């Protein structure tokens, strides 16, 4: 164990917190610690006093860790200092680059301090061992030189005095014993061989530890060093040995087979030794066991290409295998393969209700389930979160991909056991068939992802095969998303107004505000195309605020221009994201004040689904709206009948029956009874009712008979611009 108090460690990191934590910990362990906030400061610091080890961050301004390491390794005075990289970068190529520029080790942030201390100790011990070996090598060379000098002196004085010769021989014997003692203590194999490889001249005892055979075996069979090379590496090394006769040096890493059949890695450094006349007199070499180093490197590569939770291939490895499949299709145009993109449908619910530990175990069981559904030649990978991908090789047509998708869906129909809990889930699958027409793995994954989202749109728990129309639709959605960001700025939105009619008086009672988008290329865009995208991107808040402001502005204009309609109510759809905004009430109060609108003429409509999702905090906001005398309405009521048991919790004035029920009124029977029940329930709770989508007089008459107060639909009027509303209803 290296004594910490004797060692100086330089920490290089531009984050003061990292410097403080590492400095404090290492100082507490007895190390002498220096800190540098940048690469330039670090380079100046090492010139003043070289540390024993450097902890080096990669991402730093002006000069990153790779460049700092290259500077240090190019300087003769600092190239020997071991450097351990500390970085949040987890990509295999970042790690390989770190080792290529001379890094001794690589630790991923956030790190465990015990791991940092262990790796520092390991590198300091390696450095100490290296220095010791270098000293032994220097002593060895010195002893050889001394031996040569002594032999020369003995030869010169041999004829002069027998006594001196015996004394020299004794000294030579003592020197050889000391040299043998030094060589015998090394863990590396030191050997010498005749230039024609016909005889081992010397080999030390370390050979038994590395190869598992006593040194005597190598003297008896001089081919043993080559024979024990792994068969897959032997030809390469034999060629390198042959090349050494020309270059004079050999530097190779290869596998050997230990006597216990264990495969080990060694580093071989050999060179030719010449006499004064330039003739090769022997070959010297040092063989070092690097098995642990290779295992560490292989583990790093494995970690970089596999998901740490499930052990499955990660995105990098999966995409590499898809690229290989694509290359194969270029050489064999008839070859087909398939990619399945899977997303678990209810994973967030599992995580939220059962906890992340159960969620992680569920993902692990899912990985095993998918592997059971595939052949050994196929690949299943985890991209991250609850997304998995499958690569199915060598299929004849799309039906084979469908069979595997059906197999996966069937397995998901069964409960998955996690820590004595039975969890039911499902998955949505997108399928794309890979062929010679594709050029990149990214395009394949993109199309599979598009198909997966189509499965979710169609109801989840199913699979969908990608086709080009999906891609075109996806491109249009992307363009809508892009252009939607500029629609307000370019004044491309316009409000339309659909009258709400009293069934009792057949007169107008109010309007529902509907937004339309005048796209510069596509013309009039219906809300169903852009509102869902606005909700996903968060733009719905800004658009909703604009609608609310414009609606109140128009209502005020009509109240001044046509005093007789001052009591008409303006219904504005409200997105759930708007209600959750911290300053929503403040914005609403400002809009009402700016337009001098009486609050009881404004009706805010929230969809049934959004109302169900609201928490207690949002319900409190709705209570404050009602306290301001603002009317509240549940839009599209009855979709799934999910809000009947929650209805009493909401401060609602009006229910709007979804047009689906109105369209089915002609079927009679149960459909009529559902509408009757909704109207009775609303009246019991003190609410009035608006029927949406009324298109026939028979529907209107039946709704009036059932007690419905208000209705809207094409029977009365389609949505109109403000000017057309005035012409049709006020003038």
C-alpha positions in Angstrom: 0.0 0.0 0.0 1.4 3.4 -1.0 1.6 6.0 1.8 -0.8 8.9 1.0 1.3 11.4 2.9 4.2 11.0 0.5 2.1 11.6 -2.7 1.0 14.9 -4.4 -2.2 14.9 -6.4 -3.2 17.6 -8.8 -7.0 18.1 -9.4 -7.9 19.9 -12.6 -11.6 20.9 -12.8 -13.4 24.2 -13.7 -16.2 23.5 -11.2 -15.3 24.7 -7.7 -17.7 22.2 -6.1 -15.9 19.3 -7.7 -12.5 20.8 -6.6 -13.7 21.3 -3.1 -15.2 17.8 -2.7 -12.2 16.0 -4.1 -9.6 18.2 -2.4 -11.3 17.8 1.0 -11.6 14.0 0.6 -8.1 13.4 -0.6 -6.6 15.7 2.0 -8.5 13.7 4.6 -6.9 10.6 3.3 -3.4 12.1 3.9 -2.6 13.1 0.3 -1.0 16.5 -0.5 -3.5 18.1 -2.9 -3.1 20.9 -5.4 -6.0 22.3 -7.5 -6.2 24.0 -10.9 -9.4 25.6 -12.3 -8.2 25.3 -16.0 -5.9 23.4 -18.3 -3.5 26.4 -18.6 -3.1 26.8 -14.9 -2.5 23.0 -14.6 0.3 23.1 -17.2 2.0 25.9 -15.3 1.6 24.1 -12.0 3.3 20.9 -13.2 6.3 22.8 -14.4 6.8 24.3 -10.9 6.5 21.0 -9.1 5.4 17.7 -10.8 2.7 15.8 -8.9 2.6 12.1 -8.5 -0.9 11.8 -10.1 -3.4 14.1 -11.9 -7.3 13.9 -11.7 -8.4 15.6 -14.9 -11.8 16.8 -16.0 -12.6 16.6 -19.8 -15.2 19.4 -20.4 -13.4 22.7 -19.6 -13.5 26.0 -21.3 -10.6 27.1 -23.6 -8.7 23.9 -23.2 -10.4 20.5 -22.7 -8.9 17.6 -20.8 -7.8 15.8 -23.9 -5.6 18.7 -25.0 -4.2 19.1 -21.5 -3.3 15.4 -21.4 -1.6 15.6 -24.9 0.6 18.6 -23.6 1.6 16.7 -20.5 2.4 13.5 -22.5 4.5 15.4 -25.0 6.7 16.9 -22.3 9.6 14.7 -21.2 9.4 16.0 -17.7 5.6 15.2 -17.2 4.9 12.3 -19.6 5.4 9.7 -16.8 2.6 11.2 -14.5 -0.5 9.0 -14.5 -3.7 10.8 -15.5 -7.1 9.7 -14.4 -10.0 11.3 -16.4 -13.1 12.4 -14.5 -16.0 13.0 -16.8 -19.8 12.8 -17.2 -19.3 11.7 -20.8 -20.4 8.0 -21.0 -19.9 7.4 -24.7 -17.4 4.6 -25.7 -15.6 6.9 -28.1 -14.9 9.5 -25.4 -13.4 6.8 -23.3 -11.3 5.4 -26.1 -10.1 8.9 -27.0 -9.1 9.4 -23.3 -6.9 6.3 -23.4 -5.5 7.2 -26.9 -4.2 10.6 -25.7 -2.4 8.8 -22.7 -5.0 8.5 -19.9 -4.3 5.8 -17.4 -7.9 5.4 -16.2 -11.4 6.9 -16.8 -14.1 7.5 -14.1 -17.6 8.5 -15.0 -19.4 11.3 -13.1 -21.3 11.2 -10.8 -18.7 9.1 -9.1 -18.4 7.2 -5.8 -15.5 8.6 -3.8 -14.5 5.1 -2.7 -14.0 4.2 -6.4 -11.9 7.4 -6.9 -9.7 6.5 -3.9 -9.3 2.9 -5.1 -8.3 3.9 -8.6 -5.9 6.5 -7.3 -4.2 4.0 -5.0 -4.1 1.5 -7.9 -2.4 4.0 -10.3 0.1 5.1 -7.6 1.0 1.4 -7.0 1.4 0.8 -10.7 3.6 3.9 -11.0 5.7 2.8 -8.0 6.0 -0.7 -9.6 7.0 0.9 -12.9 9.7 3.0 -11.3 11.0 0.0 -9.4 11.2 -2.1 -12.6 13.0 0.8 -14.4 15.5 0.9 -11.6 15.9 -2.8 -11.8 16.5 -2.6 -15.5 19.0 0.2 -15.0 20.7 -2.0 -12.4 20.6 -4.9 -14.8 22.3 -2.9 -17.6 24.8 -1.6 -15.1 25.6 -5.1 -13.9 26.0 -6.3 -17.4 28.3 -3.4 -18.2 30.3 -4.1 -15.0 30.4 -7.8 -15.9 31.7 -7.0 -19.3 34.3 -4.7 -17.9 35.4 -7.2 -15.3 35.7 -9.9 -18.0 37.8 -7.7 -20.2 40.0 -6.8 -17.3 40.3 -10.5 -16.3 41.3 -11.4 -19.9 43.9 -8.6 -20.0 45.3 -9.6 -16.6 44.9 -13.4 -17.0 48.5 -14.0 -18.0 49.7 -11.7 -15.3 48.5 -13.3 -12.2 46.5 -16.5 -11.5 45.4 -15.2 -8.1 43.9 -12.1 -9.7 42.0 -14.3 -12.1 40.5 -16.4 -9.4 39.5 -13.2 -7.5 37.9 -11.9 -10.7 36.0 -15.1 -11.2 34.8 -14.9 -7.6 33.6 -11.3 -8.2 31.9 -12.4 -11.4 30.1 -15.2 -9.5 28.9 -12.8 -6.9 27.7 -10.4 -9.5 25.8 -13.1 -11.3 24.2 -14.2 -8.1 23.1 -10.6 -7.4 21.8 -10.2 -11.0 19.9 -13.5 -10.7 18.4 -12.4 -7.5 17.2 -9.2 -9.1 15.8 -10.9 -12.1 14.2 -13.6 -10.0 12.3 -11.0 -8.0 10.6 -9.5 -11.1 7.1 -10.4 -12.1 7.8 -9.9 -15.8 9.4 -12.6 -17.8 13.0 -11.6 -18.9 14.5 -13.8 -21.5 17.4 -14.1 -24.0 17.6 -16.3 -27.1 20.1 -17.0 -29.8 19.7 -15.0 -33.0 18.4 -18.1 -34.9 15.8 -18.9 -32.2 17.5 -22.3 -31.7 18.2 -22.0 -28.0 17.0 -20.2 -24.9 20.0 -18.5 -23.3 18.2 -17.2 -20.2 14.7 -17.0 -18.8 13.8 -16.0 -15.2 11.4 -17.6 -12.7 8.5 -15.3 -13.5 7.8 -17.5 -16.6 6.2 -20.1 -14.3 3.7 -17.7 -12.8 2.6 -16.3 -16.2 2.8 -19.4 -18.3 2.3 -22.1 -15.7 5.4 -24.1 -16.8 8.8 -24.2 -15.0 11.7 -22.4 -16.6 13.4 -25.8 -17.3 10.6 -26.6 -19.8 11.6 -23.7 -21.9 15.3 -24.6 -21.9 14.3 -28.1 -23.0 11.9 -26.9 -25.7 12.9 -23.5 -27.1 9.7 -23.5 -29.3 7.5 -23.4 -26.2 7.2 -19.6 -26.1 5.7 -19.6 -29.6 3.7 -22.8 -29.1 1.8 -21.4 -26.1 0.6 -18.4 -28.2 -3.1 -18.6 -28.8 -3.7 -20.2 -32.2 -5.7 -17.2 -33.4 -2.7 -14.9 -32.7 0.2 -17.2 -33.5 0.5 -16.4 -37.3 0.5 -12.7 -36.6 3.2 -12.9 -34.0 5.3 -15.3 -36.2 5.2 -12.6 -38.9 6.1 -9.9 -36.4 9.1 -12.0 -35.2 10.3 -12.4 -38.8 9.9 -8.6 -39.4 12.0 -8.0 -36.2 15.0 -9.3 -38.1 14.7 -6.2 -40.3 13.4 -3.6 -37.9 15.4 -4.7 -34.8 12.3 -4.4 -32.5 9.1 -6.2 -31.7 6.2 -4.6 -29.7 3.0 -6.8 -29.7 0.1 -7.8 -27.5 -1.3 -11.3 -27.8 -3.0 -14.1 -26.0 -1.3 -17.1 -24.5 -2.7 -20.4 -23.1 -1.7 -21.0 -19.5 -1.0 -24.6 -18.3 -4.4 -24.6 -16.6 -6.0 -23.7 -20.1 -6.8 -20.2 -18.9 -6.4 -17.6 -21.7 -4.2 -14.7 -20.7 -3.0 -11.5 -22.4 0.7 -10.5 -22.5 2.7 -7.6 -23.8 5.9 -8.6 -25.6 8.8 -6.1 -26.0 11.8 -7.7 -27.8 14.9 -6.4 -29.6 18.0 -7.5 -31.3 21.4 -7.1 -29.4 24.4 -6.3 -31.6 28.2 -6.6 -30.9 30.7 -3.9 -31.6 30.9 -5.1 -35.2 27.2 -4.7 -35.7 26.5 -8.4 -35.7 23.4 -9.8 -34.0 24.5 -11.8 -31.0 21.2 -12.5 -29.3 17.6 -11.5 -28.8 16.4 -10.0 -25.5 12.9 -9.6 -24.4 10.5 -8.8 -21.6 7.0 -10.3 -21.4 4.4 -8.7 -19.1 1.0 -10.1 -18.0 -1.7 -7.5 -19.0 -4.7 -9.8 -18.5 -6.4 -7.5 -15.9 -5.8 -4.4 -18.1 -7.4 -6.1 -21.0 -10.4 -7.3 -18.9 -10.8 -3.7 -17.7 -10.7 -2.4 -21.3 -13.2 -5.1 -22.5 -15.5 -4.2 -19.6 -15.4 -0.5 -20.5 -16.3 -1.4 -24.1 -19.1 -3.7 -22.9 -20.5 -1.0 -20.6 -20.4 1.6 -23.4 -22.4 -0.7 -25.7 -25.0 -2.2 -23.3 -27.8 -0.9 -21.1 -26.7 -1.0 -17.4 -30.1 -1.9 -16.1 -31.2 -4.7 -18.4 -27.9 -5.8 -19.8 -29.3 -5.5 -23.3 -27.5 -3.8 -26.2 -28.0 0.0 -26.1 -28.7 2.4 -28.9 -25.1 2.5 -30.1 -24.7 -1.2 -30.5 -28.2 -1.7 -31.9 -27.5 1.0 -34.6 -24.2 -0.7 -35.4 -26.0 -4.0 -36.0 -28.7 -2.3 -38.1 -25.9 -0.6 -40.2 -24.3 -4.1 -40.8 -27.7 -5.4 -41.9 -28.1 -2.5 -44.3 -24.6 -3.2 -45.7 -25.6 -6.8 -46.3 -28.7 -5.7 -48.2 -26.5 -3.7 -50.6 -24.5 -6.9 -51.4 -27.7 -9.1 -51.4 -30.6 -7.0 -52.7 -33.2 -9.8 -51.9 -32.3 -9.8 -48.2 -34.9 -8.5 -45.9 -34.9 -7.7 -42.2 -37.3 -6.0 -39.8 -37.1 -3.5 -37.0 -39.7 -3.4 -34.2 -40.0 -0.2 -32.1 -41.7 -0.9 -28.8 -43.0 1.6 -26.2 -44.7 0.3 -23.0 -48.2 1.8 -22.8 -48.6 2.2 -19.0 -45.1 2.3 -17.7 -45.4 5.8 -16.2 -48.4 4.6 -14.2 -46.4 1.6 -12.9 -43.5 3.9 -11.9 -45.7 6.4 -10.2 -47.9 4.0 -8.3 -45.4 1.2 -7.4 -42.1 3.1 -7.3 -39.0 3.2 -9.4 -37.5 0.1 -7.9 -40.5 -2.0 -9.1 -40.4 0.0 -12.3 -36.7 -1.0 -12.9 -37.5 -4.6 -12.1 -40.4 -4.5 -14.5 -38.1 -3.3 -17.3 -35.7 -6.1 -16.5 -38.5 -8.7 -16.7 -39.7 -7.0 -19.9 -36.2 -7.5 -21.4 -36.2 -11.2 -20.6 -39.7 -11.5 -22.1 -38.6 -9.9 -25.3 -35.5 -12.2 -25.5 -37.8 -15.3 -25.1 -39.8 -14.1 -28.1 -36.8 -13.9 -30.4 -34.3 -16.2 -32.1 -30.7 -16.2 -31.0 -29.6 -14.4 -34.2 -32.0 -11.5 -33.5 -31.2 -8.5 -31.4 -33.3 -6.8 -28.7 -32.1 -3.5 -27.3 -33.2 -0.9 -24.8 -33.0 2.7 -26.2 -33.8 4.2 -22.8 -36.8 4.7 -20.5 -39.5 2.3 -21.6 -38.5 2.1 -25.2 -37.1 -1.1 -26.7 -36.1 -2.1 -30.3 -35.9 -5.4 -32.0 -33.8 -6.3 -35.1 -35.1 -9.4 -36.9 -32.7 -10.9 -39.4 -33.3 -12.7 -42.7 -37.1 -12.6 -43.2 -38.9 -13.6 -46.4 -41.8 -11.2 -46.1 -43.5 -8.9 -43.6 -45.7 -11.7 -42.3 -42.7 -13.1 -40.4 -42.3 -9.8 -38.6 -46.1 -9.8 -37.8 -45.8 -13.3 -36.3 -43.1 -12.1 -33.8 -45.1 -8.9 -33.0 -48.1 -11.1 -32.3 -46.0 -13.3 -30.1 -44.8 -10.3 -28.1 -48.3 -8.9 -27.7 -49.5 -12.3 -26.6 -46.8 -12.4 -23.9 -47.8 -8.9 -22.7 -51.4 -10.1 -22.3 -50.2 -12.2 -19.4 -49.3 -10.7 -16.0 -45.6 -10.1 -15.3 -44.5 -11.1 -11.8 -42.3 -8.5 -10.0 -41.6 -9.0 -6.3 -44.8 -11.0 -5.6 -46.8 -8.5 -7.6 -48.7 -9.3 -10.8 -48.5 -6.4 -13.2 -50.5 -6.2 -16.4 -49.1 -4.0 -19.2 -49.2 -3.7 -22.9 -47.0 -2.3 -25.6 -47.4 -0.4 -28.8 -45.2 -1.6 -31.7 -44.1 0.0 -34.9 -42.7 -2.2 -37.6 -40.5 -1.2 -40.6 -39.1 -3.6 -43.2 -35.4 -3.0 -43.9 -34.3 -3.5 -47.5 -31.9 -2.1 -50.1 -33.9 1.1 -50.5 -32.8 2.4 -47.1 -29.5 4.1 -46.7 -29.1 4.7 -43.0 -30.0 3.1 -39.7 -31.4 6.4 -38.5 -34.0 6.5 -41.2 -35.1 3.0 -40.3 -35.4 3.8 -36.6 -37.3 7.0 -37.4 -39.8 5.2 -39.5 -40.3 2.4 -36.9 -40.8 5.2 -34.3 -43.5 6.9 -36.5 -45.3 3.5 -36.9 -45.2 3.0 -33.1 -46.8 6.3 -32.5 -49.5 5.4 -35.0 -50.2 2.3 -33.0 -50.7 4.5 -29.9 -53.0 6.8 -31.8 -55.1 3.7 -32.9 -55.6 2.6 -29.3 -52.3 1.1 -28.0 -51.6 -2.6 -27.4 -51.2 -3.3 -31.1 -48.6 -3.1 -34.0 -48.6 -1.0 -37.1 -46.5 -1.5 -40.3 -44.9 1.7 -41.5 -45.8 3.2 -44.9 -44.8 6.4 -46.6 -48.1 8.1 -45.9 -47.2 8.1 -42.2 -43.9 9.7 -43.0 -45.6 12.4 -45.1 -48.1 13.0 -42.2 -45.2 13.2 -39.8 -43.4 15.7 -42.0 -46.6 17.8 -42.1 -46.9 17.7 -38.3 -43.3 18.9 -38.0 -44.0 21.7 -40.4 -47.2 22.6 -38.5 -45.1 22.6 -35.3 -42.5 24.9 -36.9 -45.0 27.3 -38.5 -47.2 27.3 -35.4 -44.4 29.1 -33.6 -44.7 32.1 -36.0 -48.5 32.0 -36.5 -49.3 34.5 -33.7 -46.4 36.8 -34.7 -47.7 36.8 -38.3 -51.3 37.4 -37.3 -52.5 34.2 -39.1 -55.2 33.2 -36.6 -58.8 34.2 -36.8 -61.7 33.7 -34.5 -65.0 32.1 -35.7 -68.2 32.2 -33.7 -70.9 29.5 -33.6 -74.2 30.6 -32.2 -75.7 28.9 -29.2 -79.6 28.9 -29.5 -82.2 28.7 -26.8 -84.5 25.8 -27.6 -87.3 27.4 -25.7 -87.3 30.8 -27.5 -85.3 29.8 -30.6 -83.3 32.9 -30.1 -79.5 33.3 -29.9 -78.2 33.0 -26.3 -74.5 33.2 -26.9 -71.5 32.0 -29.0 -68.8 29.4 -28.8 -65.4 30.8 -29.9 -63.6 28.6 -32.5 -60.1 29.3 -33.8 -59.0 28.9 -37.4 -55.5 29.2 -38.8 -54.9 30.9 -42.2 -51.7 29.1 -43.2 -49.8 30.9 -46.0 -49.4 27.6 -48.0 -52.3 25.3 -47.0 -55.1 27.9 -46.5 -57.6 27.4 -43.7 -56.3 24.8 -41.2 -58.9 23.1 -38.9 -58.1 23.2 -35.1 -58.1 19.4 -35.0 -54.8 19.5 -37.0 -52.9 22.0 -35.0 -54.4 22.2 -31.5 -53.0 18.7 -30.4 -49.5 19.8 -31.5 -49.9 23.1 -29.7 -50.8 21.2 -26.5 -47.8 18.9 -26.9 -45.4 21.8 -27.4 -46.9 24.1 -24.7 -47.8 26.8 -27.3 -51.5 26.2 -26.3 -51.0 28.6 -23.4 -49.9 31.5 -25.6 -52.6 30.7 -28.2 -55.3 30.3 -25.5 -54.4 33.6 -24.0 -54.7 35.3 -27.4 -58.1 33.7 -28.0 -59.3 34.8 -24.6 -58.2 38.4 -25.2 -59.6 38.6 -28.8 -62.9 37.0 -27.7 -63.4 39.5 -24.9 -62.4 42.3 -27.2 -65.0 41.2 -29.8 -67.7 40.7 -27.1 -67.1 44.3 -25.9 -67.3 45.6 -29.4 -70.7 43.9 -29.9 -72.0 45.0 -26.5 -71.3 48.7 -27.4 -72.5 48.3 -31.0 -75.6 46.3 -30.2 -76.8 47.0 -26.6 -79.7 44.6 -26.9 -77.3 41.6 -26.8 -75.4 42.7 -23.7 -76.5 39.6 -21.8 -75.3 37.1 -24.4 -72.5 34.8 -23.2 -69.2 34.2 -25.0 -68.0 30.6 -24.5 -64.2 30.2 -24.8 -62.4 26.8 -24.7 -59.8 26.6 -22.0 -56.8 24.2 -22.2 -55.8 22.4 -19.0 -52.3 23.9 -19.3 -53.8 27.4 -19.1 -55.6 26.6 -15.8 -52.4 25.2 -14.3 -50.5 28.5 -15.1 -49.5 30.2 -11.8 -50.6 33.6 -13.1 -53.7 32.5 -14.9 -56.2 34.3 -12.7 -54.1 37.5 -12.8 -54.0 37.4 -16.6 -57.8 36.7 -16.8 -58.5 39.6 -14.4 -56.4 41.9 -16.6 -58.2 40.9 -19.8 -61.6 41.5 -18.3 -60.5 44.9 -16.9 -58.9 46.0 -20.2 -62.0 45.2 -22.2 -64.5 46.3 -19.5 -66.3 42.9 -19.7 -68.9 41.9 -17.1 -67.5 38.5 -15.9 -70.9 36.8 -16.0 -71.0 37.1 -19.8 -67.9 34.9 -20.1 -68.2 31.1 -20.1 -65.0 29.1 -19.9 -65.2 25.5 -21.3 -62.9 22.7 -20.2 -63.1 19.2 -21.7 -64.4 16.3 -19.7 -61.0 14.5 -19.9 -59.0 17.6 -18.8 -61.5 18.1 -15.9 -60.9 14.5 -14.7 -57.1 15.0 -14.7 -57.2 18.2 -12.6 -55.8 18.0 -9.1 -57.1 19.8 -6.0 -55.0 22.9 -6.7 -56.7 23.3 -10.1 -60.1 22.7 -8.7 -59.4 25.5 -6.3 -58.6 27.7 -9.3 -62.0 26.8 -10.8 -63.7 27.7 -7.5 -62.0 31.2 -7.7 -63.3 31.5 -11.3 -66.8 30.8 -10.1 -66.4 33.3 -7.2 -65.7 35.9 -9.9 -69.1 35.0 -11.4 -67.5 33.5 -14.5 -69.5 30.7 -16.0 -67.9 27.3 -16.2 -68.8 24.5 -18.6 -67.7 20.9 -19.2 -67.2 20.4 -22.9 -67.8 17.1 -24.7 -69.5 15.6 -21.7 -70.2 11.9 -21.9 -67.1 10.7 -23.7 -66.6 7.4 -21.9 -69.0 8.4 -19.1 -66.0 8.8 -16.9 -67.0 12.0 -15.1 -70.4 11.1 -13.7 -69.0 10.1 -10.3 -66.8 13.2 -10.2 -69.3 15.8 -11.3 -70.3 17.0 -7.9 -66.7 18.0 -7.1 -66.5 20.6 -9.9 -67.9 24.1 -9.7 -69.7 23.8 -13.0 -72.6 25.8 -14.4 -73.2 24.0 -17.7 -72.8 20.6 -19.3 -72.3 20.3 -23.0 -73.4 16.9 -24.3 -71.0 15.5 -26.8 -72.1 15.4 -30.4 -71.6 11.6 -30.5 -74.8 11.1 -28.5 -76.7 13.7 -30.5 -75.8 11.9 -33.8 -77.1 8.6 -32.4 -80.4 10.0 -31.2 -82.2 8.6 -34.3 -81.3 5.1 -33.1 -83.6 5.7 -30.1 -83.7 3.3 -27.1 -80.7 3.4 -24.9 -79.1 6.5 -26.6 -82.2 8.6 -25.7 -82.1 7.3 -22.1 -78.4 8.3 -21.8 -79.2 11.8 -22.8 -82.2 12.0 -20.5 -80.0 10.8 -17.6 -77.3 13.4 -18.3 -79.9 16.2 -18.4 -81.6 15.0 -15.2 -78.2 14.7 -13.5 -77.2 18.2 -14.6 -80.5 19.8 -13.4 -80.2 18.0 -10.1 -76.8 19.6 -9.6 -78.2 23.0 -10.6 -76.6 23.1 -14.1 -78.1 23.9 -17.5 -77.4 21.8 -20.6 -76.1 22.6 -24.1 -76.3 20.0 -26.8 -73.6 20.0 -29.5 -73.8 19.0 -33.1 -77.6 19.5 -33.6 -78.3 19.1 -37.3 -82.0 18.3 -37.7 -85.2 19.8 -36.4 -86.2 16.3 -35.0 -83.1 16.3 -32.8 -83.9 19.8 -31.6 -87.5 18.9 -30.8 -86.5 15.8 -28.9 -83.9 17.7 -26.9 -86.4 20.3 -25.9 -88.8 17.5 -24.9 -86.1 16.0 -22.7 -85.5 19.4 -21.0 -82.4 20.6 -22.7 -82.2 24.4 -22.6 -79.5 25.2 -25.2 -78.1 23.8 -28.4 -75.7 24.5 -31.2 -75.0 23.0 -34.6 -75.4 23.3 -38.3 -79.2 23.3 -37.9 -78.9 26.8 -36.7 -75.6 28.0 -38.1 -72.1 26.9 -39.0 -69.2 28.8 -37.3 -69.0 32.3 -38.9 -66.6 35.3 -38.9 -67.5 38.3 -36.7 -68.7 40.3 -39.8 -71.0 37.4 -40.9 -72.4 37.0 -37.4 -73.4 40.7 -37.4 -75.0 40.4 -40.8 -77.0 37.2 -40.0 -78.1 37.8 -36.4 -77.8 41.5 -35.4 -78.6 43.6 -38.5 
